[in-house]
């Protein structure tokens, strides 16, 4: 499943990398050359062109500092998320995001449900199976919810009710667990819930990537259009009247 996620995100990441590189080249190489030409003419420039030149000048002067700060920020966040508390905060944030959260929740549901079903099929008791399957979710925020589910079940609450109360799994998985509990086929239905959650995660991931690609194209296209419009405004502003 992780391989499929990486494969689905390969093109958007390449698009983002190429687009960012193109915008940086335009901002740090093309625009400064154009700024020298406009400066020699000594004429007033449109507001959009002045804003573009200011941004470009900032990138040229302080770009290396921004890169150092960005690298330091990324390194600091990576180090912090390796710690349990930082990882939990990061996973909570991802789970709360509108589109990304749905994919992660479905993925965690698939991993946990499949693991739980396999352990129950081997004859393991429910509470030890819940404890052992919790980390299989691969998401610290979901694992936290599953820990509370374990406590509820240990106190005598039905598994499906505990899962629903903690929003630990996606809704259709909870419904299948409830069917499994009532019919005595919890292991089979848990595995079935994992399979359906995996399919749901793939659909959600395809939908997310389908939205991400045009969003990146529009964003970078908008930046290039702004640069072109600002430069064209400057060109038209210095044309002699009557030409």
Beta strands, then each sheet from edge to edge (+ up, - down):
end
